[in-house]
Amino acid sequence: MLVARSVALFIAAALCEIGGAWLVWQGVREHRGVLWIGAGVVLLGLYGFVATLQPAADFGRILAAYGGVFVAGSLIWGMVADGYRPDRFDVIGALVCLAGMAVIMYAPRGH
């Protein structure tokens, strides 16, 4: 149950961080305006709170593992929101990152 909660929180964090960054990008680079930027800033702030809800207590471990989710999530976001099509190296890289995340977060530890 703790792994399922942790994975759900990683996904929620990715939606906040990637979504927030995308909104800021749209506001600035695509000239959509200050409301898009403001919404992005709010989501980016919310990301910081979501990360604190992880059941594990190790900040460094959680943020390091989250990096793998961020990489894969960013590619998925780009596909859905912008029509980006990752090549095989993008996919392989994302899978390596997710494998690293799983090892960092969920490998059995004897302590």
Secondary structure, DSSP 8 states (H G I E B T S, - for coil): -HHHHHHHHHHHHHHHHHHHHHHHHHHHHS---HHHHHHHHHHHHHHHHHHTT-SS--HHHHHHHHHHHHHHHHHHHHHHHH-----HHHHHHHHHHHHHHHHHHHS----
